[in-house]
């Protein structure tokens, strides 16, 4: 994870989330997550989104791709894609990282693009019933 992302996320001061001890931790279901993206080399394409759970964040990463598909295909009512298309898109992003709240250290742990891709793949497999 690039250090400027960590600085960016911390400098915003808007994420002082401290989840309670009774939240779920299995598969990251209850871990607050901040997703950081940069579509191109232009700093103006930096963006972040926060999610109550890691699973919601993984869905959010998929929605980034789905939004792009809708922009590129405005006349199509239904668009299908496979995991390879999604992973190729994620690879095309200049930067993709996330900060996942860790109860044991009461702070956010940073993860990079490859970690996110692995988690997205597993998340989609789990949704499809292919655990």
N, C-alpha and C positions, 0 to 999 in steps of 0.2 A: 504494500500500500504506500503510495507516495506520501511523503511527509506533508506536502501542502494540503492534501485532503484532510489529514488529521487536524492540521492547523485551521483549515476552513471550517470543519465541523465544530471544533471547539471554540473558534472565534465568534461564531454566530450567537453563542450564548442562549440559543432558544431551546436547547435540548438538555435539560437538567433532569431527565427522567430517571427515577429511582424506583423500580418495581418492587412490590411487596414480596415477602418471602414465600407466600402461598401460591405464586404463579407457577404454571407448569414449566418443566424444563426438558421433558422428553422430546427428543428430536428438535429442540429449539422452539417448541410451540409457544412458550410464554416469554420469549426473550425479545425485548424491544430491539429493533434493528433500523439503522440509518443506511440507505443505499446512496452511494455517490457515483455519479456518471459524468463523463465528458465525451461527447459525441465526436468532436474533431479536435484539432490542435488549438483552435480558438478558445481562449479562456471564457468567452461569452457562452459557450455551450456547456459549461459546468452546471450541474444541477444536483439536488439532493431530495430525497423523500424519506419520511420516517414511517415506520410500521410498528404496530403493537406486538407482532410476532415475527419470527424468522420465516415461517411458512407464508405469511402475508407478504413479506418482502420478496420471497421467491416468486409468488404470483405477480407482484409488481414488476419484477424484472421481465417476466413474460409479457406483461401488458405494455412495456416500453416497445418491445418488438411488434406487438399487435397494433399499436398506435402508428408505428412507422409503416406497416403494411397497409393500413387504412388510408394514410396520407398518399402512398404511392399508387393505390388502387381505389380511388374514390367511387368509381362506378360499380364496383363489385359488392354485392350484398353479403356474400359469404366468401371467406378466404381461408384456405387450409394451408398448413405448413407442418413440417416434421421437425424433430429435435435437431437434426443436422442443420436445417435452415436457421433455427434459433441460435445454436452455438456459433455458427458462422457470423451471424449478426453481432453476437456478443464479442467475438474476436475482433470485429471491425471497429468497435468503440475504442477511442484513444485511451480511455481509462474507465474501469468499472471496479468498484471496491465497496466494502460495507463495514460498518461498525456494529458489532453484536454485543448487547449487554451481557455481562457475565456476572452472575450472582456471587460466585466465589471470590472475586476480586472487587466487586461493587463498582465496576468500570466497564468501558467498552473495549472489546478486542477487535483489532483491524484484520480484515481478510481481503485477499485480492481476487482478480478475475478468475483464475483457475479454480479456486475454492468455490466461488459462486457458481461457475459452470458445473462443477461436480454436484453441488447441492441442488441446482435446478434440475439436472438430469435425474437424480434420485427422487426428488419431489414429484416430478411428472410421472416417473415409474410407479411411485406409490399411489398416485391418483388413478393411474390406469389399472391398479390392482396387481402389478408385477413386482411386488416387493422382492 
